[in-house]
Amino acid sequence: MWSRTGARAAFILALALALQPLAASQPAAATDSIDHAMLTYSFARATSEFYRQTADQVLLDGAVNGMRLAIREHGGNPSVLPTVHSGASTEVDSASLGHELDLATKQFAHSVGERELAYAAIQGMMKSLHDKWTVFLDPKEYKFFNTVLDGSDYAGVGIVIGIDPATKKIMVQQTIDGGPALKAGVQAGDVMLTIGGHDSTGLSILAASRLLRGPIGSSVTLVMQRSGAAAPISFTLHRAPVRTPSVLARMLPGNIGYLQVLVFGSSTGLETDEALARLDKAGAVAYILDLRNNGGGYLNAAIDVSSKFIPDGPIVSIDSRSKPLTTFDADDTAITPRPLAVLVNGNTASASEITSGAIQDSKAGVIIGSRTYGKGVVQTVYPLPDGSAIKITTARYLTPDGRDLNAVGIDPDVVVPDVDPASVGQLNTDGQLRRAVSIIQTRLGASPAPPTN
């Protein structure tokens, strides 16, 4: 699970503090170096924010080892770079670390590169903490990280696809609001016989996606077989910008609303609101929330989604080294109570476990599937001004009942063996989903029909 700082503003503030002890002892050129500044800023964040207190010497050794490794990889002699010994204070250590980078830059910038040496030192510090979630992200990696959590635009036709178990052809699982497919009348359940003249039989999801995407304004013809239709239907769709969703939603038989949350991104709370509104309008009498294979995301998104199903009370508590225990309550946005099942598996992690644990502890729904991953820690992302970033584990989280899930996970209320990833969401082959539907139907039969809004 991740939280963000105030991006560049937070960097500038902390950078000013980090550079104060250097002003009197370092030449202006070194003080003004962005590489020098990124390194001392990263050191300051690691020493003050990492959730386990760590000696400065560990971080100093990590930074030096990182630079030595980069020097060795470029054919240099790493033994030339001396060991840095911790001094009387963190400020002194920060100054010593900056001096070490200056020394490395003078001797090896021509072979390794100034920026690469700074990156190597920062990466070495992060690795020295021996926490797999605490990492350095170069600009390309950080851009991808943001794309995953915040969504991305692509040129396509606005279709979420799967593989039809009966024919092994590509099938429409869902159309995306506002996309060309929905506007043209494509429907969930339509089976693609051909995509741009290519037989879809046996195509992988990736291969089919490549055929569906293309330049904005270009066209692709889809020949579909629709259930109940006597003959195939042809659609010529013009590709347009489409936003990658983080929430997919559709109705299952028996008026059960099915929501699959793919990631807890910046827009997931709003997407969940919109999806629930559509399902409610379509007559949903119960819900299945699918969090399988969801590796997490933002803390705020987990609270937003949890609050849709939990009317009041705590959602999660955050315990960090630098702040007292903080509890986040439901935000008073819950929908009308309806029977709820939550699907989880071994890849349900972090923010997904916050939502699962909150629903389980509050008795708002039944958890179905297999034990979750067990990632009970929080990372804070600190962007750096050149487009890179550091991601540091800054806290652990507890469920409303005070459970620490790290390395433990959540045991479901109803254990059902995992299914093949290709079967997820396919009612005829997804045993966990079928079990959830059966439990929901039993609960609906044993209780009065839920009220409508």
FIMARLUM-925821 format. One record per residue (C-alpha): residue in one letter; x, y, z. Coordinates in steps of 0.25 Angstrom, whole numbers. Layout:
<rs>
  res      X      Y      Z
    A      X      Y      Z
...
</rs>
This chain:
<rs>
  res      X      Y      Z
    M      0      0      0
    W      5     14     -3
    S      3     28      1
    R      9     40     -6
    T     16     53     -1
    G     14     66     -6
    A     23     63    -18
    R     32     74    -22
    A     28     83    -10
    A     31     73      0
    F     45     70     -7
    I     48     85     -7
    L     45     87      8
    A     53     74     12
    L     64     78      3
    A     66     91      9
    L     67     85     23
    A     76     74     17
    L     86     84     11
    Q     87     93     23
    P     99     87     29
    L    106     87     16
    A    105    102     13
    A    117    106     21
    S    126     94     17
    Q    123     91      3
    P    127     99     -9
    A    115    105    -17
    A    116     96    -29
    A    114     83    -20
    T    103     90    -12
    D     96     93    -25
    S     97     79    -31
    I     84     72    -33
    D     91     59    -31
    H     97     63    -18
    A     83     68    -13
    M     76     56    -17
    L     85     47     -9
    T     85     55      3
    Y     70     56      3
    S     68     41      1
    F     78     39     13
    A     69     49     21
    R     56     41     18
    A     62     28     20
    T     68     31     34
    S     55     38     39
    E     44     31     32
    F     47     16     30
    Y     38      9     40
    R     50      1     47
    Q     60     10     53
    T     73      8     46
    A     87     12     49
    D     93     23     40
    Q    105     14     38
    V     96      4     31
    L     92     14     21
    L    105     20     19
    D    111      6     16
    G     99      3      6
    A    102     16     -2
    V    117     14     -3
    N    115     -1     -7
    G    105      4    -17
    M    115     13    -23
    R    126      3    -23
    L    117     -7    -30
    A    114      3    -41
    I    129      6    -42
    R    133     -8    -43
    E    122    -11    -54
    H    129      0    -62
    G    143     -5    -61
    G    148      4    -50
    N    155      1    -37
    P    144      1    -26
    S    155      1    -15
    V    159     15    -18
    L    146     20    -11
    P    148     20      4
    T    138     15     14
    V    130     26     21
    H    129     25     36
    S    117     30     44
    G    120     43     52
    A    114     51     63
    S    100     53     57
    T     92     50     45
    E     95     64     39
    V    110     61     40
    D    107     47     33
    S     99     54     22
    A    111     64     20
    S    121     52     19
    L    112     45      9
    G    111     57      0
    H    126     58      1
    E    127     43     -3
    L    119     46    -15
    D    127     58    -19
    L    140     49    -18
    A    133     38    -27
    T    129     48    -37
    K    142     54    -38
    Q    149     41    -41
    F    138     33    -48
    A    128     42    -55
    H    135     40    -68
    S    133     25    -68
    V    121     23    -60
    G    113     36    -61
    E    110     47    -50
    R     95     43    -50
    E     98     28    -50
    L    107     30    -38
    A     96     37    -30
    Y     86     26    -34
    A     95     15    -30
    A     97     22    -16
    I     82     24    -14
    Q     79      9    -19
    G     90      4     -9
    M     84     11      3
    M     70      6      0
    K     76     -8     -2
    S     83     -7     11
    L     70     -7     19
    H     67    -21     15
    D     52    -18     12
    K     47    -23     -1
    W     37    -11     -2
    T     47      0      0
    V     53      3    -13
    F     59     13    -23
    L     51     16    -35
    D     58     22    -47
    P     50     31    -56
    K     45     20    -65
    E     41     11    -54
    Y     34     22    -46
    K     26     26    -59
    F     22     12    -60
    F     18     11    -45
    N      9     23    -47
    T      3     18    -60
    V     -1      5    -52
    L     -7     13    -40
    D    -13     25    -48
    G    -17     18    -61
    S    -13     22    -75
    D    -19     26    -88
    Y    -18     17   -100
    A    -24     17   -114
    G    -34      6   -115
    V    -48      2   -116
    G    -52      1   -101
    I    -54    -14    -99
    V    -50    -22    -87
    I    -47    -36    -93
    G    -46    -50    -88
    I    -46    -64    -95
    D    -59    -71    -97
    P    -57    -85    -91
    A    -66    -92   -101
    T    -60    -87   -114
    K    -46    -82   -109
    K    -49    -69   -117
    I    -48    -55   -111
    M    -60    -51   -104
    V    -65    -37    -99
    Q    -65    -37    -84
    Q    -69    -22    -83
    T    -70    -10    -91
    I    -64      3    -85
    D    -73     15    -83
    G    -71     25    -94
    G    -63     16   -103
    P    -65     13   -118
    A    -70     -1   -115
    L    -81      3   -106
    K    -86     14   -115
    A    -86      5   -127
    G    -95     -5   -119
    V    -85    -16   -115
    Q    -90    -24   -103
    A    -83    -32    -92
    G    -84    -47    -96
    D    -81    -44   -111
    V    -71    -54   -117
    M    -61    -49   -127
    L    -60    -58   -139
    T    -50    -49   -145
    I    -42    -36   -142
    G    -38    -28   -154
    G    -39    -41   -162
    H    -31    -50   -152
    D    -38    -62   -147
    S    -38    -60   -132
    T    -38    -75   -129
    G    -26    -78   -119
    L    -22    -64   -118
    S    -16    -59   -105
    I    -21    -47    -98
    L     -8    -39   -102
    A     -9    -43   -116
    A    -23    -39   -117
    S    -21    -26   -110
    R    -10    -23   -120
    L    -20    -25   -132
    L    -31    -16   -125
    R    -21     -5   -122
    G    -15      5   -132
    P    -14     20   -136
    I    -25     29   -132
    G    -35     30   -143
    S    -31     17   -150
    S    -42      6   -151
    V    -43     -9   -148
    T    -55    -18   -152
    L    -60    -28   -142
    V    -69    -39   -147
    M    -77    -44   -134
    Q    -86    -56   -131
    R    -96    -51   -121
    S   -104    -61   -113
    G   -118    -63   -119
    A   -114    -56   -132
    A   -116    -64   -145
    A   -104    -58   -152
    P    -91    -52   -148
    I    -91    -36   -146
    S    -81    -28   -152
    F    -76    -15   -145
    T    -66     -5   -151
    L    -60      3   -140
    H    -51     15   -140
    R    -41     15   -130
    A    -41     27   -120
    P    -34     30   -106
    V    -39     21    -96
    R    -35     21    -81
    T    -31      8    -74
    P    -41      6    -63
    S    -37      1    -49
    V    -51     -5    -46
    L    -59    -14    -55
    A    -74    -16    -52
    R    -85    -25    -58
    M    -98    -32    -54
    L    -98    -47    -51
    P   -110    -56    -52
    G   -120    -54    -41
    N   -117    -39    -40
    I   -104    -40    -33
    G    -95    -28    -36
    Y    -80    -32    -39
    L    -69    -22    -36
    Q    -55    -26    -40
    V    -45    -16    -34
    L    -32    -18    -42
    V    -23     -8    -34
    F    -26      3    -23
    G    -22     15    -31
    S    -25     30    -31
    S    -38     29    -37
    T    -43     16    -31
    G    -52     22    -21
    L    -59     30    -32
    E    -60     18    -41
    T    -66      9    -30
    D    -77     20    -27
    E    -80     20    -42
    A    -80      5    -43
    L    -89      3    -31
    A    -99     13    -36
    R   -100      6    -50
    L   -102     -7    -43
    D   -112     -2    -33
    K   -120      5    -45
    A   -119     -9    -52
    G   -126    -15    -40
    A   -115    -22    -32
    V   -119    -29    -19
    A   -106    -33    -15
    Y    -91    -31    -18
    I    -78    -39    -20
    L    -66    -31    -19
    D    -54    -38    -26
    L    -40    -34    -20
    R    -33    -46    -25
    N    -19    -43    -32
    N    -20    -29    -27
    G     -6    -25    -21
    G    -11    -12    -15
    G     -9      3    -17
    Y    -13     15     -9
    L    -17     16      5
    N    -28     26      2
    A    -34     17     -9
    A    -35      5      1
    I    -42     14     11
    D    -52     20      0
    V    -55      6     -5
    S    -57      0      9
    S    -66     11     13
    K    -76      7      2
    F    -79     -5     10
    I    -76     -1     24
    P    -85     10     29
    D    -77     14     41
    G    -66     10     50
    P    -51      8     48
    I    -45      3     35
    V    -31      3     38
    S    -20      8     47
    I     -6     12     43
    D      6     10     53
    S     18     18     49
    R     31     21     56
    S     30     36     55
    K     15     38     58
    P      5     32     68
    L     -5     21     64
    T    -15     27     55
    T    -28     21     52
    F    -36     24     39
    D    -51     22     40
    A    -62     20     30
    D    -65     33     23
    D    -80     32     23
    T    -82     28      8
    A    -88     14     10
    I    -98      9      0
    T   -111      2      5
    P   -107    -11     12
    R   -108    -23      3
    P   -102    -37      4
    L    -87    -36      1
    A    -77    -46     -3
    V    -62    -43     -5
    L    -53    -52    -13
    V    -38    -53     -9
    N    -26    -61    -12
    G    -11    -62    -10
    N     -9    -50    -19
    T    -18    -41    -11
    A     -9    -31     -4
    S     -7    -18      3
    A    -18     -9      1
    S    -27    -21     -4
    E    -24    -27     10
    I    -28    -14     17
    T    -42    -15     10
    S    -43    -30     12
    G    -39    -29     27
    A    -49    -17     30
    I    -60    -24     23
    Q    -57    -37     31
    D    -55    -30     44
    S    -68    -22     43
    K    -76    -34     38
    A    -81    -26     26
    G    -78    -38     17
    V    -73    -52     16
    I    -59    -54     11
    I    -57    -65      1
    G    -45    -72     -6
    S    -31    -75     -1
    R    -21    -68      9
    T    -17    -54      5
    Y     -2    -50      3
    G      1    -43     16
    K      6    -30     13
    G      3    -22     25
    V     12    -10     23
    V     11      4     17
    Q     20     11      7
    T     22     25      5
    V     27     30     -9
    Y     36     42     -9
    P     38     48    -23
    L     51     53    -27
    P     52     65    -36
    D     58     58    -48
    G     46     49    -50
    S     52     37    -41
    A     47     34    -27
    I     49     26    -14
    K     38     17     -8
    I     40     15      7
    T     33      6     16
    T     28     16     27
    A     18      9     35
    R     10     -4     38
    Y     -5     -5     38
    L    -15    -12     47
    T    -29    -17     44
    P    -41    -11     52
    D    -39    -22     62
    G    -24    -19     63
    R    -19    -31     55
    D     -5    -29     49
    L     -6    -36     35
    N      9    -35     31
    A     14    -48     27
    V      1    -55     32
    G    -10    -51     23
    I    -25    -52     24
    D    -31    -66     25
    P    -44    -66     18
    D    -57    -69     25
    V    -60    -79     14
    V    -48    -86      8
    V    -49    -90     -7
    P    -37    -94    -15
    D    -31    -84    -25
    V    -35    -85    -40
    D    -27    -83    -52
    P    -24    -68    -55
    A    -31    -69    -69
    S    -44    -74    -61
    V    -45    -62    -52
    G    -58    -55    -54
    Q    -64    -66    -63
    L    -76    -72    -56
    N    -75    -86    -63
    T    -61    -89    -59
    D    -58    -80    -47
    G    -61    -89    -35
    Q    -58    -78    -25
    L    -68    -68    -32
    R    -78    -79    -33
    R    -77    -82    -18
    A    -79    -67    -15
    V    -92    -67    -24
    S    -97    -79    -17
    I    -95    -73     -3
    I   -101    -60     -7
    Q   -113    -67    -13
    T   -115    -75      0
    R   -114    -62      8
    L   -124    -55     -1
    G   -133    -67      1
    A   -132    -67     16
    S   -134    -52     18
    P   -144    -41     13
    A   -141    -35      0
    P   -132    -23      2
    P   -138     -9      1
    T   -136     -1    -12
    N   -131     13    -12
</rs>
